[in-house]
Amino acid sequence: MMTISVVTLKEGSEPEWDRAMQERLEAAESQPGWVAGQLLMPADRLDQRAIVGTWQTRADWEAWHNDPAFTATRERLEGLQAGPSEVRWYEVLTKRQP
């Protein structure tokens, strides 16, 4: 399972938000079901970020969202965002790696 969240950040908050998200991604690495994660920035929108999280199951992702390490950064990140995140779920149909 893969989730993609897109957020728009408040002007000037980008460096702090990036640091907080990096901490969150590092904490996720020890979670059951964690596969991988990426933090992306569009080349033409320096105020936006996309977080790509890959989990074995949606239940694993939901458990992570109730973990204290996740909830500890929630308020900090949301306070730096211009609005709520847009979250979408995807099924991986094809996967190719070198």
C-alpha angles and dihedrals in degrees: 000000000000129000125195120196122188122198136178114216131216112256111273095013096094099100094047093045091049091052093049092048091049088055090050093050091049090051091049091059091077094050123109110257096019113143108164146321140204134192112210134188122197112239090229100041112053089176095060132078134187120203116202114195124182118199133173091235139003088241089061089052092048091050089052090053089058094047116110091234089060098042092047090067098038098088093041093053096041090052089059095049125091090221144340123313121257107227124192130176124221134188112222106236100174131017124188126179131172 
